[in-house]
Amino acid sequence: MLDVLPAAVTRLFDSQEPQDVAVATIIATEGSVPRPAGTSMLVDAAGGIVGSLTGGCVEGAVLEACQDALATGEASVQEFGYSDEDAFSVGLMCGGRIDVLIQPFRSGCPSLRSDSGPTAVVMRLPSADDDCAPAAAVSASAVDESTGPSTDALAVSLDPLVPEAVVETAAQRVGAFIRSGRTGSIRLAPPEGGSEPIELFVETRIEPAHLLVVGANAFSLALVEAARPLGLRITVCDPRPSFADQTSFPGAEVVRAWPHRFLTEAAATGEFDTRSMICVLSHDPKVDIPTLAVALDLDVAYVGAMGSRRSDRDRRAALREAGVASPALARLHSPIGLHLETFTPAEVAVSILAEILAVRGGRRQVVPLSDEREDSPLH
């Protein structure tokens, strides 16, 4: 729900014409599905739609379910999947299954308002015993960077969702999800007098992965533009004042510094982690070598460098002379990108991102989808 939460808050709290909204959220998946759990689609009282669950497979049926929820005020869980008996019925033609929580929210709903920006959205699945509010946002103030979520703060936030008797237990379970950045369901034992367990769906937001682009040039700009839709934190670093211009790279932070010094200092403060990616596009040995020597010593997801095969051989020799060991050199993706017969900066950017996604997915060899096994969990 975090993907449509800003749109929901805008409509619910509009000072001129507040609107009721219904939100459909994928809470469980099985097999091949287009989008993961946590993906949401919003339908407002005026018929406006924000977001998409499957890219078209079930949107029509979800729209009807949201409109019904707006009319009745009742939440429900709907299941959509592929049917061999009726392949043209509402379902996922890719062969998977999704469970979708449909929830109506009335204008002014206080449980979705969070001035500090939520780190998680917690939703209660409807049940026969459900007499609590359908959803709540856990605010960022509930999370302390050193100690994790504050149980007291979470308890206050979860109070509308669960009976008082299980608030503390629910807060501990939800806090564990927020600390680990997980999204998924939590089942709690029925409270005294209840006949059914309480089920909560928790969607968390973690800091985006960090992409460092070294060198300010046409290839860097193309990579920034191509990477922006991926929701990454993007930094461009170049020591040259005339090139390191913030206005030239919209959507990225621009740092004017020697990249190896910036990388060393930023890594020491925790700005790079195991999800981070470093792309050295400067094509200048006096920048490349010290930067790569630092980058290959970090525990990051991807390190790549642009250049021809000849420059790659020279670069690897220089890195060995600089003391970079063979295991670290083996992690270097150079020449950067997949072999896609690319020429323009935009095409090179696509090849770089394709390689990053392949590495992140654990694939050493990339093959066309048409060559994959039929039972592979592909879209």
PyMOL commands that set and color helices and strands:
alter all, ss='L'
color gray80, all
select helices_A, chain A and resi 5-12+59-72+110-112+140-142+151-158+164-180+218-230+246-248+259-268+285-295+309-321+326-329+345-360+369-371
alter helices_A, ss='H'
color red, helices_A
select strands_A, chain A and resi 21-30+40-44+49-51+76-81+97-105+118-124+135-139+143-144+148-149+184-188+198-204+210-214+233-238+253-256+277-280+302-305+332-333
alter strands_A, ss='S'
color yellow, strands_A
deselect
rebuild
show_as cartoon
